Structure formats: structure tokens, C-alpha cells
Amino acid sequence: MRELVAAPVGTPYHRLARTERHRWWRPLTGMLLVLVLIELGIFLFAVPLVYSLPLAPLWAEAGTNLLIALAIPVVFFIAWWVQRRPAGSVSSVCGRLRWQWQLTCVGMASIAIPVSYLVIVVLAVSFPVSGEPGQQAGESAQWVGWLPFLGAAVVLLFTVPLQAAGEEYLFRGWIVQFFGSYLRTPWVGITIGGLLFALVHTPSTPWGFADLLLFSLVTGWLVIRTGGLEVAIALHMMGNLFVFIGSAAVGGLGEGGNAGDAPWLVPVANAIVLPLYAWMVLHLARQSRIAGTST
């Protein structure tokens, strides 16, 4: 089999699929295979495991997370086999996930997510609105006890990062690079990937849709500026862990509701916090000399 070819030095993240081996049909074939393999995974695993068997909410959530994580090996395989480029070029311009930078981003996200929820609480107190989603559920929430909580937390700490990474590799990675293989601007891929990301979360409110799209646009832009998925994975992972572990603490896993159900408070709070997170990321990226293009 012919050797892999990486993109030229100085190539931005969204153009990493544009190598000497690029042909117009390779990204299209890859996209078709991505869709086929994901649908095959849903049919073979998700339907019988998650939707047919009477699993406890925690294990249903864990199973769903691991199924979403399958997007990672899928896009790796397509990049390697169809596009004949290093699979790690979906991770970053360095051809791998930059773990030290990933941990730095997790640290910044660990600050941004609680601040976002603090802003939501302040807004909720300042502008109380009756009938917001989640009010009735919150009134009946009860602590489940340390043993069930710690067991659930361990399972979620293992599976939620994989789930968040799987979505980022698909929507901020593969889709952005698919359009980048044809177009010089990254914004077509960022926007379409963001719209698809919002839609797959089946938003039930316009505010939920707006929040998901805002998250996608900001993190998509940061991925291009920092040359890799680390920043998006970190924010996505910490946001999901905050929600899922909080739900597990009061026995709320599996009771429905997702980011697409968000009330107006959430996108307003994130419109304040996400730019601050972006500023922190870019400031530290400059200090740490994080590569924004291939070297």
C-alpha cells in the first residue's frame, strides 16, 4: 500500500486533508463511508443495546457514550484508508492529540463551566420566569447517597470524555476538514458542522438551538486558531461532566432533557462566558507557543 502523505508545512487545521494525494472524490467517498459506518454502528449496537434491553439509566447512558465514541476510530480509519493521510491529522496540525495542551484546556474549561452556571443562577434570580424547563424536576430532586453517586461518577468520568471527543472528532474535525479540502475558508465547515451538531441534539426550544450553535461557532473558530481539537474537546467534556454527574447525584439520569431543551438563560450566560474562555485559550496558546499550522 502506498505511503501516507501529510499536508505541506504551514497548512491550517481545516486544510490538512488537502495533501498531494487529494482528489475530488476522496473526501466525498470518505463522507459516504463515515455515514455508512455510523449508521451500521447504530443498527448493530445502539438499537439492541441501548433501546431494546431494559438497562438501568446509568448503563444506558454509558452505552450511548461509548457508541458515540466510535466516531473517533471511524474518522481515523477514513482519513488513513481513503484520503491516504496520517490519521492523527484529524486531531491537530501536529498529527496527534497534544496532551499537555489538552490538560491546559481542561483546566481552563474547569473554570469556564462553573462560571457559566453561576451566571445562569444570577440571571434566574434577577429575572425569574415561571414554567422554565427543569423547575418541577428540581423541586423533587433528592441526594442518592455516596455509594450510588460514586459508582455513577466513576462510570461517567470514564465514558463522558470519550463521548465528547467522539462528537468533536466528527463535527469540529471531520466535517470541517471535509469542506476545507475544497474551500480555503474554514467558516463553511464550521457553520455546517455547527448546524448539524445542533440538529442531532434535537433542540426543543429556539434557545437550545441557539446555545448549541453558539458553542459550535466559538469552539470551531478556536480549533482553527489553535490548530487542533483539544480546546473543543475540553469544553465539551467539562460541560457534559458537570451536567451528567450533577444529574447522577440526584437520580436524574435518563429522565430526558438535553442541551437542546435549554431556556433563554443558558445562551445568554454562554454569550458572556464563551468569549472569556476564548480569550483565555488564545492568550495561553500564544504563551505556550501552540502551533496553529502544520510544522
C-alpha positions in Angstrom: 0.0 0.0 0.0 1.3 3.5 -0.9 2.7 5.6 2.0 0.8 8.3 3.7 1.3 11.9 2.8 0.9 14.8 5.2 -0.2 18.3 4.3 2.6 20.8 3.5 4.2 22.8 6.3 2.2 25.9 7.2 -1.2 24.3 6.4 -4.0 25.4 8.7 -6.1 22.7 10.5 -9.1 22.8 8.2 -6.9 22.2 5.1 -5.0 19.2 6.5 -6.9 16.8 4.1 -5.6 18.8 1.1 -2.5 16.8 0.6 -0.7 15.7 -2.6 -3.0 12.7 -2.6 -6.1 14.8 -2.6 -8.6 14.1 -5.4 -12.0 15.5 -5.7 -13.6 12.1 -5.0 -11.7 11.2 -1.9 -13.5 13.4 0.6 -16.9 12.5 -0.9 -16.1 8.8 -0.7 -14.9 9.3 2.9 -18.1 11.2 3.9 -20.2 8.4 2.4 -18.2 5.8 4.4 -18.4 7.8 7.6 -22.2 7.9 7.3 -22.5 4.2 6.4 -20.2 3.1 9.3 -22.0 5.3 11.8 -25.4 4.0 10.7 -24.1 0.5 10.8 -22.9 1.0 14.3 -26.2 2.4 15.4 -28.0 -0.6 13.8 -25.7 -3.3 15.2 -25.1 -1.9 18.7 -27.2 1.1 19.6 -30.6 -0.4 18.8 -30.2 -3.7 20.7 -28.0 -2.4 23.5 -29.5 0.9 24.4 -33.0 0.9 23.1 -34.1 -2.7 23.3 -32.6 -4.1 26.5 -34.0 -2.9 29.9 -30.8 -1.2 31.0 -30.6 1.0 34.1 -30.3 4.7 33.2 -26.6 4.8 34.1 -25.7 1.9 31.9 -27.9 3.2 29.1 -26.1 6.5 29.3 -22.7 4.8 29.4 -23.6 2.6 26.4 -24.7 5.6 24.4 -21.5 7.5 25.3 -19.3 4.6 24.1 -21.3 4.3 20.9 -20.8 8.0 20.1 -17.1 7.5 20.8 -16.9 5.1 17.9 -16.8 8.1 15.7 -13.1 8.5 16.6 -11.8 5.3 15.1 -14.2 5.8 12.2 -12.8 9.1 11.1 -9.2 7.9 11.8 -9.8 4.9 9.5 -11.3 7.0 6.7 -8.5 9.6 6.9 -5.9 6.9 6.7 -7.6 4.5 4.2 -9.4 6.8 1.8 -7.5 10.0 2.0 -4.1 8.4 2.5 -3.0 10.9 5.1 -2.0 10.4 8.8 -5.0 9.6 10.9 -3.7 11.9 13.6 -4.1 14.9 11.3 -7.8 14.9 12.4 -6.5 15.6 15.9 -4.3 18.5 15.3 -1.7 20.1 13.0 1.0 18.1 14.9 -0.6 14.8 13.8 -1.6 13.8 17.3 -3.5 15.0 20.3 -1.3 17.4 22.2 -1.8 16.0 25.7 -0.1 18.8 27.7 -2.2 21.4 25.8 -5.3 19.2 26.3 -4.8 19.2 30.1 -4.3 23.0 30.0 -7.6 23.4 28.1 -9.3 21.1 30.6 -8.1 23.4 33.4 -9.5 26.5 31.6 -12.8 24.7 30.9 -13.0 23.7 34.6 -13.1 27.4 35.3 -15.4 28.5 32.5 -18.2 25.9 33.1 -18.9 26.7 36.8 -18.7 30.4 35.9 -21.3 29.9 33.2 -23.7 28.2 35.7 -23.1 30.9 38.2 -24.2 33.5 35.6 -27.2 31.3 34.9 -28.1 31.4 38.6 -27.7 35.1 38.8 -29.9 35.6 35.8 -32.5 33.2 37.1 -32.6 35.2 40.4 -32.7 38.5 38.7 -35.2 37.6 36.0 -37.4 34.8 37.4 -39.6 33.2 34.8 -42.2 30.6 35.8 -42.5 27.4 33.9 -38.9 27.1 32.8 -37.9 23.5 31.8 -36.4 21.7 34.8 -38.1 23.6 37.6 -40.5 20.8 38.6 -37.8 18.2 38.3 -35.5 20.3 40.5 -38.2 20.6 43.2 -38.3 16.8 43.7 -34.6 16.1 43.3 -33.0 14.1 46.2 -29.5 13.1 47.1 -29.0 9.4 46.1 -26.3 8.7 48.7 -22.5 8.4 48.5 -22.2 4.8 47.2 -24.6 5.1 44.2 -23.2 8.6 43.4 -19.5 7.5 43.5 -20.3 4.4 41.3 -22.1 6.6 38.8 -19.3 9.2 38.9 -16.6 6.6 38.0 -18.6 5.3 35.0 -19.3 8.8 33.8 -15.7 10.0 34.3 -14.7 7.2 32.0 -17.3 7.4 29.3 -18.3 11.1 29.0 -14.8 12.3 27.8 -15.0 9.6 25.1 -18.5 10.7 24.1 -17.5 14.4 24.0 -14.3 13.6 22.0 -16.4 11.5 19.5 -18.7 14.4 18.7 -15.8 16.8 18.4 -13.9 14.5 16.0 -17.0 14.3 13.9 -18.4 17.8 13.9 -15.3 20.0 14.5 -12.9 17.6 13.0 -14.0 15.5 10.0 -16.8 17.8 8.8 -14.6 20.9 9.0 -11.7 19.2 7.2 -14.1 17.8 4.6 -15.1 21.3 3.5 -11.6 22.5 4.0 -10.4 20.1 1.4 -12.4 22.1 -1.2 -12.6 25.6 0.3 -10.0 27.9 1.7 -12.3 29.5 4.2 -13.0 27.4 7.4 -16.3 29.1 8.1 -18.4 26.9 5.7 -17.3 23.8 7.5 -17.6 25.4 11.0 -21.1 26.6 10.3 -22.4 23.4 8.6 -20.8 21.3 11.3 -22.3 23.5 13.9 -25.8 23.3 12.4 -25.6 19.5 12.2 -24.3 19.4 15.8 -27.3 21.4 17.0 -29.8 19.4 15.0 -28.6 16.0 16.2 -29.3 17.2 19.7 -33.0 17.6 18.7 -33.5 21.0 20.2 -37.0 21.6 21.6 -36.5 25.3 22.1 -35.0 28.1 19.9 -32.8 29.0 22.9 -31.4 25.4 23.0 -30.6 25.6 19.3 -29.0 29.0 19.6 -26.9 27.8 22.5 -25.6 24.7 20.6 -24.9 26.8 17.6 -23.0 29.4 19.6 -20.9 26.7 21.2 -20.1 25.2 17.8 -19.1 28.5 16.2 -16.9 29.6 19.1 -15.2 26.2 19.5 -14.9 25.8 15.8 -13.1 29.1 15.5 -10.8 28.2 18.4 -10.0 24.8 16.7 -8.7 26.7 13.7 -6.8 29.3 15.7 -5.1 26.7 17.9 -4.6 24.1 15.2 -6.4 21.2 17.0 -9.4 19.7 18.7 -8.1 19.9 22.2 -9.8 23.2 23.1 -13.3 22.0 21.9 -12.9 18.5 23.5 -12.1 20.1 26.8 -15.0 22.5 27.0 -17.5 19.9 25.7 -16.2 17.3 28.1 -16.3 19.5 31.2 -19.8 20.8 30.3 -21.2 17.3 29.9 -19.5 16.0 33.1 -21.0 18.9 35.1 -24.5 18.1 33.8 -24.3 14.3 34.0 -22.6 14.0 37.4 -25.0 16.6 38.8 -27.9 14.5 37.4 -26.4 11.3 38.9 -26.2 12.9 42.3 -30.0 13.4 42.4 -31.0 10.3 40.4 -31.8 12.3 37.3 -30.0 10.3 34.7 -32.3 9.1 31.9 -35.1 11.5 32.7 -34.9 13.2 29.4 -33.7 16.7 28.7 -30.5 17.7 26.9 -28.7 20.9 25.7 -31.4 21.4 23.1 -34.0 21.9 25.8 -32.2 24.9 27.3 -34.2 28.1 28.4 -33.1 31.6 27.4 -30.8 31.9 30.4 -28.3 29.4 29.0 -27.3 31.0 25.7 -27.3 34.5 27.4 -24.9 33.2 30.0 -22.7 31.5 27.4 -22.7 34.6 25.2 -20.9 36.2 28.2 -18.6 33.3 29.3 -17.6 31.8 25.9 -15.8 34.9 24.7 -13.9 35.0 28.0 -13.0 31.3 27.6 -11.8 32.1 24.0 -9.7 34.9 25.3 -8.1 32.7 28.0 -7.4 29.9 25.4 -5.8 32.3 22.8 -3.7 34.0 25.5 -2.3 30.8 26.8 -1.9 29.4 23.3 0.4 32.3 22.5 2.3 31.9 25.7 2.7 28.2 25.2 3.7 28.6 21.5 0.9 26.3 20.4 1.2 25.6 16.7 -1.7 26.9 14.6 -0.5 25.4 11.4 1.4 22.2 10.4 5.1 22.2 11.1 
